[in-house]
Amino acid sequence: MDFSLNEEQQLIVETTRRFVQSEILPLEDELDPDAGSLDPTDQDRLVAMTKSMGFYGLDIPEEYGGPGLDTTTRALMAIEMSQHRAGL
């Protein structure tokens, strides 16, 4: 059995990793550990970015406007996203 990632999965993992490192982690460093949420401006910017990248509503099927990713690809993205504080 071959468990290698296909090209699309590799690209999605790399893109997710870059997004976390360049956008999420810097915000996390500035955020008060007891803060309940991000500044609304930062939140809106991140939502807009994830939508433009096709990374919003990951569980939504393609026919309903979602990215239509398979379970394995969503799990790979979750692994990358787990590198930061939950909730961002």
N, CA, C and O atoms as a CHARMM CRD file, in Angstrom:
* protein
*
  352
    1    1 MET  N      0.82700  -1.19200   0.00000 PROA 1      0.00000
    2    1 MET  CA     0.00000   0.00000   0.00000 PROA 1      0.00000
    3    1 MET  C      0.86400   1.24500   0.00000 PROA 1      0.00000
    4    1 MET  O      1.88300   1.31000   0.68600 PROA 1      0.00000
    5    2 ASP  N      0.45200   2.21500  -0.76400 PROA 2      0.00000
    6    2 ASP  CA     1.18100   3.47700  -0.84600 PROA 2      0.00000
    7    2 ASP  C      0.41100   4.55000  -0.07700 PROA 2      0.00000
    8    2 ASP  O     -0.71200   4.89900  -0.43800 PROA 2      0.00000
    9    3 PHE  N      1.02300   5.06500   0.97800 PROA 3      0.00000
   10    3 PHE  CA     0.38400   6.09400   1.78900 PROA 3      0.00000
   11    3 PHE  C      0.95200   7.48200   1.50300 PROA 3      0.00000
   12    3 PHE  O      0.78800   8.39800   2.30900 PROA 3      0.00000
   13    4 SER  N      1.61100   7.63700   0.37300 PROA 4      0.00000
   14    4 SER  CA     2.16100   8.93800  -0.00400 PROA 4      0.00000
   15    4 SER  C      1.03000   9.91800  -0.28800 PROA 4      0.00000
   16    4 SER  O     -0.04900   9.54000  -0.74300 PROA 4      0.00000
   17    5 LEU  N      1.30900  11.19000  -0.00500 PROA 5      0.00000
   18    5 LEU  CA     0.33300  12.22900  -0.32300 PROA 5      0.00000
   19    5 LEU  C      0.35300  12.49300  -1.82000 PROA 5      0.00000
   20    5 LEU  O      1.40800  12.45800  -2.45300 PROA 5      0.00000
   21    6 ASN  N     -0.82800  12.75900  -2.38100 PROA 6      0.00000
   22    6 ASN  CA    -0.85200  13.14600  -3.78800 PROA 6      0.00000
   23    6 ASN  C     -0.44100  14.61800  -3.89600 PROA 6      0.00000
   24    6 ASN  O     -0.27700  15.29200  -2.87900 PROA 6      0.00000
   25    7 GLU  N     -0.27700  15.11000  -5.11000 PROA 7      0.00000
   26    7 GLU  CA     0.20600  16.48000  -5.31700 PROA 7      0.00000
   27    7 GLU  C     -0.71400  17.51900  -4.68500 PROA 7      0.00000
   28    7 GLU  O     -0.24300  18.48000  -4.07600 PROA 7      0.00000
   29    8 GLU  N     -2.01400  17.32900  -4.82800 PROA 8      0.00000
   30    8 GLU  CA    -2.96800  18.28100  -4.24600 PROA 8      0.00000
   31    8 GLU  C     -2.85000  18.30000  -2.72300 PROA 8      0.00000
   32    8 GLU  O     -2.86300  19.37200  -2.11600 PROA 8      0.00000
   33    9 GLN  N     -2.73700  17.14500  -2.11000 PROA 9      0.00000
   34    9 GLN  CA    -2.60000  17.07900  -0.65700 PROA 9      0.00000
   35    9 GLN  C     -1.30000  17.73200  -0.20000 PROA 9      0.00000
   36    9 GLN  O     -1.28600  18.45200   0.79900 PROA 9      0.00000
   37   10 GLN  N     -0.21700  17.48800  -0.91800 PROA 10     0.00000
   38   10 GLN  CA     1.05900  18.11600  -0.57800 PROA 10     0.00000
   39   10 GLN  C      0.95000  19.63400  -0.64400 PROA 10     0.00000
   40   10 GLN  O      1.43600  20.33500   0.24300 PROA 10     0.00000
   41   11 LEU  N      0.31400  20.13600  -1.68900 PROA 11     0.00000
   42   11 LEU  CA     0.14600  21.57600  -1.85200 PROA 11     0.00000
   43   11 LEU  C     -0.71300  22.15900  -0.72600 PROA 11     0.00000
   44   11 LEU  O     -0.39100  23.21500  -0.18000 PROA 11     0.00000
   45   12 ILE  N     -1.78900  21.48000  -0.38600 PROA 12     0.00000
   46   12 ILE  CA    -2.67700  21.96200   0.67300 PROA 12     0.00000
   47   12 ILE  C     -1.96200  21.96200   2.02100 PROA 12     0.00000
   48   12 ILE  O     -2.10200  22.91200   2.79100 PROA 12     0.00000
   49   13 VAL  N     -1.20100  20.91600   2.31400 PROA 13     0.00000
   50   13 VAL  CA    -0.45000  20.85900   3.57100 PROA 13     0.00000
   51   13 VAL  C      0.56900  21.99400   3.62400 PROA 13     0.00000
   52   13 VAL  O      0.67600  22.68100   4.64000 PROA 13     0.00000
   53   14 GLU  N      1.31100  22.19700   2.55100 PROA 14     0.00000
   54   14 GLU  CA     2.32100  23.26100   2.51300 PROA 14     0.00000
   55   14 GLU  C      1.67500  24.63600   2.64700 PROA 14     0.00000
   56   14 GLU  O      2.18800  25.49300   3.36500 PROA 14     0.00000
   57   15 THR  N      0.56400  24.85100   1.96700 PROA 15     0.00000
   58   15 THR  CA    -0.13600  26.13400   2.03000 PROA 15     0.00000
   59   15 THR  C     -0.68400  26.37900   3.42900 PROA 15     0.00000
   60   15 THR  O     -0.58300  27.48800   3.95300 PROA 15     0.00000
   61   16 THR  N     -1.25900  25.35600   4.02800 PROA 16     0.00000
   62   16 THR  CA    -1.78600  25.48700   5.38600 PROA 16     0.00000
   63   16 THR  C     -0.65900  25.79000   6.36300 PROA 16     0.00000
   64   16 THR  O     -0.80400  26.65200   7.23000 PROA 16     0.00000
   65   17 ARG  N      0.44600  25.09900   6.23100 PROA 17     0.00000
   66   17 ARG  CA     1.59800  25.32600   7.11200 PROA 17     0.00000
   67   17 ARG  C      2.10100  26.76400   6.98200 PROA 17     0.00000
   68   17 ARG  O      2.36300  27.42100   7.98900 PROA 17     0.00000
   69   18 ARG  N      2.23600  27.25200   5.75900 PROA 18     0.00000
   70   18 ARG  CA     2.69900  28.63300   5.54900 PROA 18     0.00000
   71   18 ARG  C      1.71700  29.63800   6.14600 PROA 18     0.00000
   72   18 ARG  O      2.12500  30.63100   6.74800 PROA 18     0.00000
   73   19 PHE  N      0.42200  29.37500   5.97600 PROA 19     0.00000
   74   19 PHE  CA    -0.60400  30.26200   6.51900 PROA 19     0.00000
   75   19 PHE  C     -0.51500  30.31900   8.04900 PROA 19     0.00000
   76   19 PHE  O     -0.56200  31.40000   8.63600 PROA 19     0.00000
   77   20 VAL  N     -0.38800  29.17500   8.67700 PROA 20     0.00000
   78   20 VAL  CA    -0.27200  29.13600  10.14200 PROA 20     0.00000
   79   20 VAL  C      0.96900  29.90300  10.58700 PROA 20     0.00000
   80   20 VAL  O      0.90300  30.70600  11.51700 PROA 20     0.00000
   81   21 GLN  N      2.08900  29.66100   9.93300 PROA 21     0.00000
   82   21 GLN  CA     3.34300  30.29500  10.33500 PROA 21     0.00000
   83   21 GLN  C      3.35700  31.79600  10.07700 PROA 21     0.00000
   84   21 GLN  O      3.89200  32.55800  10.88300 PROA 21     0.00000
   85   22 SER  N      2.78100  32.22300   8.97200 PROA 22     0.00000
   86   22 SER  CA     2.86400  33.64500   8.62500 PROA 22     0.00000
   87   22 SER  C      1.72400  34.48900   9.18000 PROA 22     0.00000
   88   22 SER  O      1.90000  35.68700   9.40100 PROA 22     0.00000
   89   23 GLU  N      0.56700  33.89000   9.40700 PROA 23     0.00000
   90   23 GLU  CA    -0.59700  34.67600   9.82500 PROA 23     0.00000
   91   23 GLU  C     -1.08300  34.37400  11.24400 PROA 23     0.00000
   92   23 GLU  O     -1.39400  35.29400  12.00000 PROA 23     0.00000
   93   24 ILE  N     -1.15000  33.10800  11.60400 PROA 24     0.00000
   94   24 ILE  CA    -1.72600  32.72100  12.89600 PROA 24     0.00000
   95   24 ILE  C     -0.72300  32.87300  14.03600 PROA 24     0.00000
   96   24 ILE  O     -1.02500  33.51300  15.04300 PROA 24     0.00000
   97   25 LEU  N      0.45400  32.29600  13.89000 PROA 25     0.00000
   98   25 LEU  CA     1.41600  32.31900  14.98700 PROA 25     0.00000
   99   25 LEU  C      1.82100  33.73000  15.41100 PROA 25     0.00000
  100   25 LEU  O      1.94000  33.97400  16.61200 PROA 25     0.00000
  101   26 PRO  N      2.03800  34.67500  14.48700 PROA 26     0.00000
  102   26 PRO  CA     2.34400  36.03600  14.94100 PROA 26     0.00000
  103   26 PRO  C      1.21000  36.65900  15.76500 PROA 26     0.00000
  104   26 PRO  O      1.46900  37.36300  16.74100 PROA 26     0.00000
  105   27 LEU  N     -0.03200  36.40500  15.38100 PROA 27     0.00000
  106   27 LEU  CA    -1.15800  36.91700  16.16900 PROA 27     0.00000
  107   27 LEU  C     -1.20500  36.25200  17.53600 PROA 27     0.00000
  108   27 LEU  O     -1.48500  36.90000  18.54400 PROA 27     0.00000
  109   28 GLU  N     -0.93400  34.98000  17.55900 PROA 28     0.00000
  110   28 GLU  CA    -0.94800  34.23100  18.81300 PROA 28     0.00000
  111   28 GLU  C      0.09400  34.78400  19.78500 PROA 28     0.00000
  112   28 GLU  O     -0.15600  34.86600  20.98800 PROA 28     0.00000
  113   29 ASP  N      1.26100  35.16200  19.26300 PROA 29     0.00000
  114   29 ASP  CA     2.31600  35.72000  20.11200 PROA 29     0.00000
  115   29 ASP  C      1.88500  37.02800  20.76300 PROA 29     0.00000
  116   29 ASP  O      2.30500  37.33400  21.87900 PROA 29     0.00000
  117   30 GLU  N      1.05100  37.79800  20.07500 PROA 30     0.00000
  118   30 GLU  CA     0.60300  39.09400  20.58600 PROA 30     0.00000
  119   30 GLU  C     -0.63100  38.99100  21.47200 PROA 30     0.00000
  120   30 GLU  O     -0.92900  39.92000  22.22400 PROA 30     0.00000
  121   31 LEU  N     -1.34100  37.89100  21.39600 PROA 31     0.00000
  122   31 LEU  CA    -2.62200  37.74800  22.07500 PROA 31     0.00000
  123   31 LEU  C     -2.44300  37.41900  23.55400 PROA 31     0.00000
  124   31 LEU  O     -1.62600  36.57600  23.92300 PROA 31     0.00000
  125   32 ASP  N     -3.21300  38.09300  24.38500 PROA 32     0.00000
  126   32 ASP  CA    -3.25000  37.80100  25.81500 PROA 32     0.00000
  127   32 ASP  C     -3.74500  36.36200  25.98700 PROA 32     0.00000
  128   32 ASP  O     -4.78100  36.00100  25.42900 PROA 32     0.00000
  129   33 PRO  N     -3.01900  35.53400  26.75200 PROA 33     0.00000
  130   33 PRO  CA    -3.43600  34.13300  26.92200 PROA 33     0.00000
  131   33 PRO  C     -4.84800  33.97300  27.48900 PROA 33     0.00000
  132   33 PRO  O     -5.49200  32.94700  27.27500 PROA 33     0.00000
  133   34 ASP  N     -5.32100  34.97800  28.20300 PROA 34     0.00000
  134   34 ASP  CA    -6.66000  34.90600  28.78900 PROA 34     0.00000
  135   34 ASP  C     -7.73300  35.53100  27.90100 PROA 34     0.00000
  136   34 ASP  O     -8.91200  35.53700  28.25600 PROA 34     0.00000
  137   35 ALA  N     -7.32400  36.05400  26.75500 PROA 35     0.00000
  138   35 ALA  CA    -8.29500  36.68600  25.85300 PROA 35     0.00000
  139   35 ALA  C     -9.24000  35.62800  25.29600 PROA 35     0.00000
  140   35 ALA  O     -8.82800  34.52000  24.95300 PROA 35     0.00000
  141   36 GLY  N    -10.48900  35.98800  25.21700 PROA 36     0.00000
  142   36 GLY  CA   -11.48100  35.05100  24.70500 PROA 36     0.00000
  143   36 GLY  C    -11.50200  34.95100  23.19600 PROA 36     0.00000
  144   36 GLY  O    -11.93000  33.94000  22.64100 PROA 36     0.00000
  145   37 SER  N    -11.03900  36.00100  22.52600 PROA 37     0.00000
  146   37 SER  CA   -11.08700  35.98900  21.06600 PROA 37     0.00000
  147   37 SER  C    -10.10800  37.01300  20.50000 PROA 37     0.00000
  148   37 SER  O     -9.50600  37.80200  21.22800 PROA 37     0.00000
  149   38 LEU  N     -9.97300  36.97400  19.20400 PROA 38     0.00000
  150   38 LEU  CA    -9.13000  37.93300  18.48900 PROA 38     0.00000
  151   38 LEU  C     -9.81400  39.28700  18.38900 PROA 38     0.00000
  152   38 LEU  O    -11.02600  39.40900  18.57100 PROA 38     0.00000
  153   39 ASP  N     -9.01900  40.28400  18.10000 PROA 39     0.00000
  154   39 ASP  CA    -9.55500  41.58700  17.74000 PROA 39     0.00000
  155   39 ASP  C    -10.44000  41.38300  16.50300 PROA 39     0.00000
  156   39 ASP  O    -10.05200  40.65000  15.59300 PROA 39     0.00000
  157   40 PRO  N    -11.61700  42.01300  16.45300 PROA 40     0.00000
  158   40 PRO  CA   -12.51600  41.80400  15.30800 PROA 40     0.00000
  159   40 PRO  C    -11.87000  42.08900  13.94900 PROA 40     0.00000
  160   40 PRO  O    -12.18700  41.42700  12.96100 PROA 40     0.00000
  161   41 THR  N    -10.97700  43.05800  13.89600 PROA 41     0.00000
  162   41 THR  CA   -10.30300  43.36800  12.63000 PROA 41     0.00000
  163   41 THR  C     -9.43700  42.18900  12.18100 PROA 41     0.00000
  164   41 THR  O     -9.45900  41.80400  11.01200 PROA 41     0.00000
  165   42 ASP  N     -8.67800  41.62300  13.11400 PROA 42     0.00000
  166   42 ASP  CA    -7.84500  40.45800  12.79200 PROA 42     0.00000
  167   42 ASP  C     -8.71100  39.26200  12.42000 PROA 42     0.00000
  168   42 ASP  O     -8.40000  38.52900  11.48100 PROA 42     0.00000
  169   43 GLN  N     -9.79400  39.06900  13.15700 PROA 43     0.00000
  170   43 GLN  CA   -10.71000  37.95500  12.87400 PROA 43     0.00000
  171   43 GLN  C    -11.28200  38.06900  11.46200 PROA 43     0.00000
  172   43 GLN  O    -11.30100  37.09300  10.71200 PROA 43     0.00000
  173   44 ASP  N    -11.74700  39.26700  11.10700 PROA 44     0.00000
  174   44 ASP  CA   -12.31500  39.48400   9.77000 PROA 44     0.00000
  175   44 ASP  C    -11.27400  39.24300   8.67900 PROA 44     0.00000
  176   44 ASP  O    -11.58000  38.66300   7.63800 PROA 44     0.00000
  177   45 ARG  N    -10.04900  39.69100   8.92300 PROA 45     0.00000
  178   45 ARG  CA    -8.97300  39.51500   7.94400 PROA 45     0.00000
  179   45 ARG  C     -8.66500  38.02900   7.74000 PROA 45     0.00000
  180   45 ARG  O     -8.49500  37.57600   6.60800 PROA 45     0.00000
  181   46 LEU  N     -8.59500  37.27200   8.84400 PROA 46     0.00000
  182   46 LEU  CA    -8.31000  35.83700   8.73200 PROA 46     0.00000
  183   46 LEU  C     -9.43800  35.08800   8.03600 PROA 46     0.00000
  184   46 LEU  O     -9.18900  34.19700   7.22400 PROA 46     0.00000
  185   47 VAL  N    -10.67200  35.44700   8.35100 PROA 47     0.00000
  186   47 VAL  CA   -11.81500  34.80600   7.68600 PROA 47     0.00000
  187   47 VAL  C    -11.76400  35.08600   6.18700 PROA 47     0.00000
  188   47 VAL  O    -11.95400  34.18100   5.37500 PROA 47     0.00000
  189   48 ALA  N    -11.50600  36.34600   5.82100 PROA 48     0.00000
  190   48 ALA  CA   -11.42100  36.70000   4.39700 PROA 48     0.00000
  191   48 ALA  C    -10.30000  35.92100   3.70500 PROA 48     0.00000
  192   48 ALA  O    -10.46400  35.44800   2.58100 PROA 48     0.00000
  193   49 MET  N     -9.16600  35.79500   4.38600 PROA 49     0.00000
  194   49 MET  CA    -8.04100  35.06000   3.79600 PROA 49     0.00000
  195   49 MET  C     -8.38000  33.58700   3.60600 PROA 49     0.00000
  196   49 MET  O     -8.11600  33.02200   2.54400 PROA 49     0.00000
  197   50 THR  N     -8.96100  32.96500   4.62400 PROA 50     0.00000
  198   50 THR  CA    -9.27600  31.54000   4.50100 PROA 50     0.00000
  199   50 THR  C    -10.34000  31.29800   3.43500 PROA 50     0.00000
  200   50 THR  O    -10.30600  30.28100   2.74300 PROA 50     0.00000
  201   51 LYS  N    -11.27500  32.22000   3.30200 PROA 51     0.00000
  202   51 LYS  CA   -12.27800  32.08200   2.23700 PROA 51     0.00000
  203   51 LYS  C    -11.61800  32.17300   0.86700 PROA 51     0.00000
  204   51 LYS  O    -11.91500  31.37800  -0.02500 PROA 51     0.00000
  205   52 SER  N    -10.72200  33.14500   0.70200 PROA 52     0.00000
  206   52 SER  CA   -10.08200  33.31800  -0.60800 PROA 52     0.00000
  207   52 SER  C     -9.16800  32.14000  -0.95100 PROA 52     0.00000
  208   52 SER  O     -8.93800  31.85400  -2.12600 PROA 52     0.00000
  209   53 MET  N     -8.65000  31.46000   0.07100 PROA 53     0.00000
  210   53 MET  CA    -7.77900  30.30500  -0.13900 PROA 53     0.00000
  211   53 MET  C     -8.57200  29.01600  -0.33500 PROA 53     0.00000
  212   53 MET  O     -7.99800  27.97900  -0.66800 PROA 53     0.00000
  213   54 GLY  N     -9.88700  29.07500  -0.13000 PROA 54     0.00000
  214   54 GLY  CA   -10.71000  27.87500  -0.22700 PROA 54     0.00000
  215   54 GLY  C    -10.63800  27.01600   1.01900 PROA 54     0.00000
  216   54 GLY  O    -10.96100  25.82900   0.97800 PROA 54     0.00000
  217   55 PHE  N    -10.21300  27.61200   2.13400 PROA 55     0.00000
  218   55 PHE  CA   -10.03200  26.88100   3.38700 PROA 55     0.00000
  219   55 PHE  C    -11.11200  27.21600   4.40500 PROA 55     0.00000
  220   55 PHE  O    -10.88100  27.09700   5.60800 PROA 55     0.00000
  221   56 TYR  N    -12.25600  27.62200   3.95600 PROA 56     0.00000
  222   56 TYR  CA   -13.34600  27.99700   4.86200 PROA 56     0.00000
  223   56 TYR  C    -14.49800  27.02100   4.66400 PROA 56     0.00000
  224   56 TYR  O    -14.84300  26.69100   3.53000 PROA 56     0.00000
  225   57 GLY  N    -15.08400  26.56700   5.73900 PROA 57     0.00000
  226   57 GLY  CA   -16.18200  25.60500   5.62400 PROA 57     0.00000
  227   57 GLY  C    -15.70600  24.28000   5.07900 PROA 57     0.00000
  228   57 GLY  O    -16.29600  23.73500   4.14600 PROA 57     0.00000
  229   58 LEU  N    -14.64000  23.76000   5.65900 PROA 58     0.00000
  230   58 LEU  CA   -13.97800  22.56900   5.11400 PROA 58     0.00000
  231   58 LEU  C    -14.87300  21.34100   5.03400 PROA 58     0.00000
  232   58 LEU  O    -14.65300  20.47100   4.19200 PROA 58     0.00000
  233   59 ASP  N    -15.87100  21.25900   5.89500 PROA 59     0.00000
  234   59 ASP  CA   -16.76100  20.09000   5.88800 PROA 59     0.00000
  235   59 ASP  C    -17.93100  20.23500   4.92100 PROA 59     0.00000
  236   59 ASP  O    -18.72400  19.30800   4.75500 PROA 59     0.00000
  237   60 ILE  N    -18.03500  21.38400   4.29200 PROA 60     0.00000
  238   60 ILE  CA   -19.16600  21.63500   3.39600 PROA 60     0.00000
  239   60 ILE  C    -18.87200  21.01400   2.02700 PROA 60     0.00000
  240   60 ILE  O    -17.81800  21.26900   1.44600 PROA 60     0.00000
  241   61 PRO  N    -19.79300  20.20500   1.51200 PROA 61     0.00000
  242   61 PRO  CA   -19.59100  19.60600   0.18600 PROA 61     0.00000
  243   61 PRO  C    -19.49800  20.68200  -0.90900 PROA 61     0.00000
  244   61 PRO  O    -20.04100  21.77800  -0.76900 PROA 61     0.00000
  245   62 GLU  N    -18.82200  20.35300  -1.96000 PROA 62     0.00000
  246   62 GLU  CA   -18.60800  21.28300  -3.06700 PROA 62     0.00000
  247   62 GLU  C    -19.92500  21.78000  -3.65700 PROA 62     0.00000
  248   62 GLU  O    -20.03700  22.94900  -4.02400 PROA 62     0.00000
  249   63 GLU  N    -20.91900  20.90300  -3.75200 PROA 63     0.00000
  250   63 GLU  CA   -22.19200  21.30300  -4.36000 PROA 63     0.00000
  251   63 GLU  C    -22.94200  22.34400  -3.52600 PROA 63     0.00000
  252   63 GLU  O    -23.89600  22.95600  -4.00400 PROA 63     0.00000
  253   64 TYR  N    -22.50600  22.54200  -2.27500 PROA 64     0.00000
  254   64 TYR  CA   -23.12800  23.55500  -1.41300 PROA 64     0.00000
  255   64 TYR  C    -22.18900  24.73200  -1.14500 PROA 64     0.00000
  256   64 TYR  O    -22.41200  25.50700  -0.21500 PROA 64     0.00000
  257   65 GLY  N    -21.15200  24.86300  -1.95100 PROA 65     0.00000
  258   65 GLY  CA   -20.25100  26.00400  -1.85000 PROA 65     0.00000
  259   65 GLY  C    -18.98000  25.76400  -1.05700 PROA 65     0.00000
  260   65 GLY  O    -18.17200  26.67900  -0.90200 PROA 65     0.00000
  261   66 GLY  N    -18.78800  24.56500  -0.55700 PROA 66     0.00000
  262   66 GLY  CA   -17.57200  24.24600   0.18900 PROA 66     0.00000
  263   66 GLY  C    -16.46300  23.77800  -0.73500 PROA 66     0.00000
  264   66 GLY  O    -16.66300  23.67000  -1.94500 PROA 66     0.00000
  265   67 PRO  N    -15.29700  23.49900  -0.17400 PROA 67     0.00000
  266   67 PRO  CA   -14.17200  23.07100  -1.00400 PROA 67     0.00000
  267   67 PRO  C    -14.26200  21.62300  -1.47600 PROA 67     0.00000
  268   67 PRO  O    -13.55600  21.23100  -2.40500 PROA 67     0.00000
  269   68 GLY  N    -15.12300  20.82400  -0.84400 PROA 68     0.00000
  270   68 GLY  CA   -15.28500  19.43800  -1.27300 PROA 68     0.00000
  271   68 GLY  C    -14.06600  18.56800  -1.03100 PROA 68     0.00000
  272   68 GLY  O    -13.76300  17.67600  -1.82300 PROA 68     0.00000
  273   69 LEU  N    -13.36600  18.83000   0.06900 PROA 69     0.00000
  274   69 LEU  CA   -12.16800  18.04900   0.38100 PROA 69     0.00000
  275   69 LEU  C    -12.53200  16.69000   0.96200 PROA 69     0.00000
  276   69 LEU  O    -13.55000  16.53800   1.63700 PROA 69     0.00000
  277   70 ASP  N    -11.68600  15.71100   0.68900 PROA 70     0.00000
  278   70 ASP  CA   -11.91000  14.39000   1.27300 PROA 70     0.00000
  279   70 ASP  C    -11.46300  14.38600   2.73500 PROA 70     0.00000
  280   70 ASP  O    -10.79700  15.31300   3.19700 PROA 70     0.00000
  281   71 THR  N    -11.83500  13.34400   3.44200 PROA 71     0.00000
  282   71 THR  CA   -11.55400  13.24300   4.87600 PROA 71     0.00000
  283   71 THR  C    -10.05700  13.27000   5.16900 PROA 71     0.00000
  284   71 THR  O     -9.62700  13.91000   6.12700 PROA 71     0.00000
  285   72 THR  N     -9.27400  12.59100   4.36400 PROA 72     0.00000
  286   72 THR  CA    -7.82500  12.55800   4.58600 PROA 72     0.00000
  287   72 THR  C     -7.22100  13.94700   4.46700 PROA 72     0.00000
  288   72 THR  O     -6.40100  14.33700   5.29800 PROA 72     0.00000
  289   73 THR  N     -7.61100  14.69200   3.45800 PROA 73     0.00000
  290   73 THR  CA    -7.06700  16.03700   3.26500 PROA 73     0.00000
  291   73 THR  C     -7.48900  16.95400   4.40500 PROA 73     0.00000
  292   73 THR  O     -6.68300  17.75200   4.88500 PROA 73     0.00000
  293   74 ARG  N     -8.73800  16.85100   4.84400 PROA 74     0.00000
  294   74 ARG  CA    -9.18800  17.66400   5.98700 PROA 74     0.00000
  295   74 ARG  C     -8.39100  17.30600   7.24300 PROA 74     0.00000
  296   74 ARG  O     -8.04300  18.18600   8.03000 PROA 74     0.00000
  297   75 ALA  N     -8.10400  16.02500   7.42800 PROA 75     0.00000
  298   75 ALA  CA    -7.31300  15.60100   8.58800 PROA 75     0.00000
  299   75 ALA  C     -5.88700  16.14600   8.51200 PROA 75     0.00000
  300   75 ALA  O     -5.32400  16.56200   9.52400 PROA 75     0.00000
  301   76 LEU  N     -5.31200  16.14200   7.32400 PROA 76     0.00000
  302   76 LEU  CA    -3.96800  16.70100   7.14600 PROA 76     0.00000
  303   76 LEU  C     -3.94900  18.18900   7.48400 PROA 76     0.00000
  304   76 LEU  O     -3.00400  18.67800   8.10300 PROA 76     0.00000
  305   77 MET  N     -4.99000  18.90400   7.07800 PROA 77     0.00000
  306   77 MET  CA    -5.08800  20.32900   7.40800 PROA 77     0.00000
  307   77 MET  C     -5.24700  20.52000   8.91200 PROA 77     0.00000
  308   77 MET  O     -4.65500  21.43100   9.49100 PROA 77     0.00000
  309   78 ALA  N     -6.03800  19.66900   9.54200 PROA 78     0.00000
  310   78 ALA  CA    -6.24300  19.76200  10.99100 PROA 78     0.00000
  311   78 ALA  C     -4.92900  19.55200  11.74000 PROA 78     0.00000
  312   78 ALA  O     -4.67700  20.20500  12.75300 PROA 78     0.00000
  313   79 ILE  N     -4.10200  18.65100  11.24700 PROA 79     0.00000
  314   79 ILE  CA    -2.79400  18.42900  11.87200 PROA 79     0.00000
  315   79 ILE  C     -1.96600  19.70500  11.80600 PROA 79     0.00000
  316   79 ILE  O     -1.35700  20.10400  12.79900 PROA 79     0.00000
  317   80 GLU  N     -1.94000  20.34100  10.65000 PROA 80     0.00000
  318   80 GLU  CA    -1.18200  21.59000  10.51100 PROA 80     0.00000
  319   80 GLU  C     -1.76900  22.69800  11.38400 PROA 80     0.00000
  320   80 GLU  O     -1.03400  23.45000  12.02500 PROA 80     0.00000
  321   81 MET  N     -3.08600  22.79100  11.40400 PROA 81     0.00000
  322   81 MET  CA    -3.74000  23.84500  12.18800 PROA 81     0.00000
  323   81 MET  C     -3.59200  23.61200  13.69100 PROA 81     0.00000
  324   81 MET  O     -3.69700  24.55800  14.47200 PROA 81     0.00000
  325   82 SER  N     -3.35200  22.38700  14.10000 PROA 82     0.00000
  326   82 SER  CA    -3.22500  22.09700  15.53200 PROA 82     0.00000
  327   82 SER  C     -1.92000  22.62300  16.11700 PROA 82     0.00000
  328   82 SER  O     -1.68000  22.50100  17.31800 PROA 82     0.00000
  329   83 GLN  N     -1.09100  23.19900  15.28200 PROA 83     0.00000
  330   83 GLN  CA     0.17400  23.75300  15.75700 PROA 83     0.00000
  331   83 GLN  C     -0.01100  25.09100  16.46000 PROA 83     0.00000
  332   83 GLN  O      0.95800  25.66500  16.95600 PROA 83     0.00000
  333   84 HSD  N     -1.22100  25.58700  16.51000 PROA 84     0.00000
  334   84 HSD  CA    -1.47900  26.86000  17.18200 PROA 84     0.00000
  335   84 HSD  C     -2.58500  26.68400  18.20400 PROA 84     0.00000
  336   84 HSD  O     -3.22200  25.63500  18.30000 PROA 84     0.00000
  337   85 ARG  N     -2.78800  27.73500  18.95200 PROA 85     0.00000
  338   85 ARG  CA    -3.80800  27.73600  20.00300 PROA 85     0.00000
  339   85 ARG  C     -5.18900  27.52000  19.40300 PROA 85     0.00000
  340   85 ARG  O     -5.54200  28.14100  18.40000 PROA 85     0.00000
  341   86 ALA  N     -5.95100  26.65600  20.00500 PROA 86     0.00000
  342   86 ALA  CA    -7.30400  26.37600  19.51500 PROA 86     0.00000
  343   86 ALA  C     -8.15100  27.63600  19.55600 PROA 86     0.00000
  344   86 ALA  O     -8.02300  28.45400  20.46600 PROA 86     0.00000
  345   87 GLY  N     -9.00100  27.78100  18.58100 PROA 87     0.00000
  346   87 GLY  CA    -9.92600  28.90100  18.55100 PROA 87     0.00000
  347   87 GLY  C     -9.50400  30.05200  17.67100 PROA 87     0.00000
  348   87 GLY  O    -10.31800  30.92700  17.37600 PROA 87     0.00000
  349   88 LEU  N     -8.25700  30.07900  17.24300 PROA 88     0.00000
  350   88 LEU  CA    -7.84100  31.17400  16.36200 PROA 88     0.00000
  351   88 LEU  C     -8.17600  30.82000  14.93600 PROA 88     0.00000
  352   88 LEU  O     -7.91100  31.60600  14.02600 PROA 88     0.00000
